[in-house]
């Protein structure tokens, strides 16, 4: 690589030219090798030094040069104020970890099948196979990324055939050490799949088996974990990403920002989030100060932190849509009153605070007279999950009441589009989305009742009929404004 970047022509390049040469040549030359196995750290360090010296000097005459900025602040994505350079050790590990990810996720690629047949024993898997000195260096490199993948990923349970109970991560809220501490030490069979904890008929969790194998705390959390349909394959997702992709850029950006916050400016979306947090912090601190000064209350730090988190969540949920988002509304309120109503019109909405959401339902007839209205409390991991819970409740009410000519209205376009496409970009709500789609088409005896996608409509967020104050009460009741 030194010969590629240290020619006499390279010495005539400007700093911008050297930047382009490094990105197009220096960082791409070792990609193939780095994608196959882990390179020794000493070689990665030498490559970093070579690139750093060339970028600052443009030649290799001596090791002395003037560095006006920390190299760590330069190896940051451009949107964070860096030049987009990558350290070779990080790049190497990320590329090899993607191979490990394919094995962990149960990919059917040819190389994965060959790897499993050669290195995995009968009932063992990527998660449980011990490393051996007789393995090739490439195989040992791939398995070396296992702990990293185990800490940062988790399975969403479907049929349970891929998940090894003792070695695979399948509880999103549990760190691996905490999960291991929840095992029953008297029971430790090898090669046991999570499907052995399902009931034979319904396919649901076998509570007795869970209580036998795990401590009570884990049993309670396991029963609350959302699941994919029983016919679906287990899916491995990346916990820190909103979708299930294995993306290293976001995590690397966060680390770079923590290491060098002043050299990594915030992007537009992060500025908005930071401003929301700053406003919430100042408001809660000001309110705590007034309470202490005027009423003599002693400030409690955990409560202040909790109030800040709640206010940030409220601001995020109730942020008004932009003009562009408002223009994309699928249905305006004027259109609804203009003759688009059916015999029964079900409006659903949701609000979230912490780990719980308040879902609301309002049912009107064709003339606008209320048929029923109520709220309920549900556990939800995100605003999208809360909206899906509200949608699912609306579907259940339509089917339970036998309303044939009914329309279901939601102010969440993401829910409407997700149901139409059958896919959720948010992995935490994917199981709930599958359940909602199954509810849309439910078989009763020999007759199938279906809520067609044409009856599911979206209305503008800022013109819905539900009161945010229902979120404060957290109880069931009527909520007519």
C-alpha positions, -999 to 999 in steps of 0.1 A, spaced: 0 0 0 29 23 7 40 20 -30 4 30 -41 3 62 -22 40 73 -20 48 79 -57 65 111 -69 31 123 -83 15 119 -48 40 144 -34 25 171 -57 -11 166 -44 -28 191 -22 -43 182 12 -77 177 -5 -61 155 -32 -44 134 -6 -77 130 12 -93 116 -20 -63 93 -26 -65 78 9 -103 72 6 -102 57 -29 -69 37 -26 -55 33 9 -87 24 26 -99 1 -3 -67 -19 -10 -69 -42 21 -106 -46 20 -106 -81 6 -81 -94 31 -98 -77 60 -131 -92 50 -117 -127 55 -100 -128 88 -87 -105 117 -54 -89 109 -29 -85 138 -33 -53 157 4 -44 150 -2 -44 112 -34 -23 116 -15 2 137 13 3 111 -12 10 84 -28 38 104 6 54 109 13 51 72 -19 68 62 -16 95 89 19 104 80 10 106 43 -20 128 49 -1 153 70 32 153 49 25 139 15 58 120 16 77 93 35 111 110 39 110 111 77 88 103 106 87 139 118 57 160 109 34 186 124 -1 172 133 -25 201 139 -54 179 149 -60 146 168 -62 117 143 -92 104 162 -112 136 154 -103 131 117 -114 95 116 -150 106 121 -179 106 95 -182 138 75 -216 147 89 -199 148 123 -171 171 112 -145 145 103 -131 134 69 -147 99 68 -114 80 74 -116 47 91 -92 30 115 -80 -3 100 -86 -22 132 -122 -11 135 -128 -16 98 -114 -51 100 -135 -61 130 -167 -48 114 -161 -67 82 -154 -100 99 -183 -94 123 -207 -93 94 -196 -129 85 -203 -139 121 -237 -121 118 -247 -142 88 -238 -174 107 -257 -163 138 -288 -153 119 -290 -187 102 -282 -176 67 -286 -202 39 -257 -190 19 -234 -217 5 -204 -207 25 -225 -207 57 -236 -243 50 -200 -254 44 -188 -236 75 -215 -252 97 -208 -287 83 -171 -284 89 -168 -267 123 -201 -271 141 -209 -304 158 -242 -322 158 -264 -300 180 -240 -271 184 -245 -237 167 -225 -205 162 -234 -195 198 -223 -227 215 -194 -242 195 -161 -239 214 -131 -225 194 -104 -251 186 -68 -246 178 -72 -270 149 -95 -245 131 -83 -223 103 -73 -188 112 -103 -174 93 -127 -196 112 -112 -185 145 -115 -149 135 -152 -152 127 -160 -169 160 -139 -143 178 -167 -118 170 -193 -139 188 -193 -122 221 -196 -88 205 -226 -99 185 -242 -116 215 -239 -84 235 -254 -62 208 -281 -84 192 -311 -103 202 -335 -129 186 -372 -122 180 -389 -156 186 -408 -172 158 -408 -210 155 -379 -212 180 -357 -235 159 -327 -212 157 -325 -200 193 -303 -220 217 -317 -214 252 -284 -214 270 -262 -196 245 -284 -174 222 -297 -139 232 -335 -137 231 -345 -113 259 -340 -77 246 -340 -61 281 -314 -85 295 -276 -81 294 -259 -114 288 -244 -117 323 -278 -110 339 -294 -136 316 -268 -163 326 -275 -155 363 -312 -163 357 -305 -200 348 -316 -228 371 -281 -242 380 -295 -277 384 -307 -278 347 -282 -273 319 -289 -295 289 -269 -290 257 -285 -281 224 -319 -272 237 -339 -250 215 -364 -224 226 -392 -242 208 -391 -269 236 -407 -242 259 -438 -239 237 -470 -257 244 -478 -284 217 -512 -272 208 -513 -234 209 -476 -228 204 -476 -203 233 -452 -202 262 -452 -233 286 -452 -215 319 -444 -246 339 -413 -253 318 -402 -217 321 -406 -218 359 -386 -250 360 -357 -237 339 -354 -201 349 -357 -179 380 -391 -162 386 -379 -127 375 -370 -140 340 -402 -160 336 -423 -128 341 -402 -109 315 -402 -138 290 -440 -140 291 -441 -103 281 -417 -106 251 -435 -100 218 -433 -129 194 -436 -134 157 -462 -159 143 -454 -195 150 -449 -202 113 -423 -175 110 -385 -180 113 -366 -166 142 -351 -132 133 -319 -118 147 -319 -80 151 -295 -53 161 -307 -39 195 -292 -4 191 -307 2 157 -343 12 151 -346 -15 124 -330 -49 125 -299 -41 104 -264 -46 117 -251 -10 113 -218 0 127 -219 36 116 -244 48 143 -225 32 171 -192 44 159 -205 79 156 -217 78 192 -183 66 204 -165 93 184 -187 119 199 -181 107 234 -143 106 228 -141 140 212 -174 160 216 -160 193 206 -147 180 173 -180 163 162 -207 189 155 -243 178 158 -265 171 127 -299 188 122 -319 160 138 -296 158 168 -297 195 173 -335 192 176 -332 164 201 -305 182 221 -326 213 222 -356 194 234 -335 179 262 -320 212 272 -354 229 274 -368 200 295 -338 201 318 -341 238 324 -378 237 329 -377 208 354 -348 224 373 -366 257 374 -397 240 387 -377 221 414 -360 253 424 -394 270 429 -407 241 449 -377 241 472 -377 279 476 -414 286 480 -427 254 495 -396 241 513 -395 207 495 -361 190 493 -352 182 457 -349 145 450 -324 138 422 -339 105 409 -373 122 407 -359 152 388 -342 128 363 -375 109 359 -394 141 353 -368 152 327 -372 119 309 -410 121 309 -409 157 295 -385 147 267 -408 118 258 -438 140 258 -421 166 235 -410 138 212 -445 123 209 -465 155 206 -441 173 182 -462 190 156 -457 177 120 -440 198 94 -458 214 65 -446 187 42 -459 160 65 -492 177 68 -495 179 31 -489 141 29 -520 133 50 -540 106 33 -574 120 44 -584 154 56 -611 160 82 -631 180 57 -631 149 34 -645 127 63 -674 150 69 -679 153 32 -694 119 28 -666 93 34 -682 79 65 -696 44 67 -722 29 90 -696 26 118 -665 48 120 -638 38 145 -612 63 155 -581 51 174 -552 70 189 -524 65 215 -500 84 237 -470 70 255 -451 78 287 -422 56 298 -429 19 291 -467 23 290 -491 38 266 -527 50 268 -548 39 238 -582 54 230 -611 44 208 -640 65 197 -668 50 176 -693 71 157 -722 63 134 -727 77 99 -744 108 114 -717 115 139 -735 102 170 -712 85 194 -717 47 198 -689 41 223 -657 56 236 -631 43 260 -594 43 270 -571 15 282 -535 12 294 -511 -10 275 -474 -17 278 -456 -2 248 -419 1 238 -424 31 215 -451 55 201 -454 33 171 -460 2 192 -487 22 212 -504 32 179 -504 -5 168 -519 -15 202 -547 11 195 -552 -2 160 -554 -38 173 -580 -28 198 -600 -11 171 -599 -42 150 -610 -64 179 -640 -41 187 -651 -42 151 -649 -80 149 -664 -85 184 -693 -62 177 -700 -76 143 -699 -43 125 -698 -51 88 -696 -17 72 -670 -1 93 -640 22 87 -610 24 110 -592 58 112 -557 64 126 -535 95 127 -503 74 123 -494 70 86 -466 46 96 -491 21 110 -514 24 79 -485 19 55 -469 -8 76 -501 -28 76 -505 -24 39 -469 -35 32 -468 -61 60 -434 -48 73 -423 -26 102 -391 -7 100 -390 -8 138 -380 -43 151 -396 -38 185 -430 -35 170 -427 -62 143 -444 -89 163 -472 -66 172 -476 -57 136 -480 -94 127 -506 -98 153 -525 -68 141 -525 -81 105 -538 -115 117 -566 -97 136 -576 -80 103 -584 -114 88 -598 -137 115 -617 -169 108 -649 -176 127 -661 -212 121 -664 -214 83 -668 -177 76 -639 -154 72 -643 -118 84 -618 -94 69 -610 -58 75 -598 -47 40 -571 -22 36 -595 2 19 -614 6 52 -583 16 71 -576 54 67 -552 79 80 -563 114 93 -541 144 101 -522 141 134 -531 176 146 -568 172 139 -577 141 158 -604 140 185 -586 126 215 -575 145 245 -538 142 256 -551 145 292 -562 108 290 -526 99 292 -523 116 326 -552 96 341 -540 62 330 -574 46 336 -602 34 315 -630 60 309 -648 82 284 -628 109 268 -651 131 248 -638 167 242 
